Amino acid sequence: QVQVVESGGGLVQAGGSLRLSCAASKSISSINAMGWYRQAPGQQRELVAAITSGNKTNYADSVKGRFTISRDNAKNTVYLQMNSLKCEDTAVYYCKCEITVISGTVYAYWGQGTQVTVSL
């Protein structure tokens, strides 16, 4: 069992910044990948950014150049620094831990989500 807890969401004006944190109950060095997803009302959940245990990252095109994902293994925490926020970034943001075991089975653990609201 892996528990993940997001924090750092809130209300921010367009153009502002926010940093989200995702704390895992398991050492993230043993987690193959962690990522941030978001879901706006009436929309599908989408990948925002992801980072592997080897610090390989990938981002959605819509956030490239504005968002940065990073990890601190000592704190079992992954961060999402969000700059130049737009109204379109408004969504519930979820942290996901992905663990692939030797058998090839992939386990995914989700946080409860944190609301990010960007105002005009």
Secondary structure, DSSP 8 states (H G I E B T S, - for coil): ---EEEE--EEEETT--EEEEEEESS-GGG-SEEEEEEE-TTS--EEEEEEETT--EEE-GGGTTTEEEEEEGGGTEEEEEE-S--GGG-EEEEEEEEEE-TTS-EEEEE---EEEEEE-
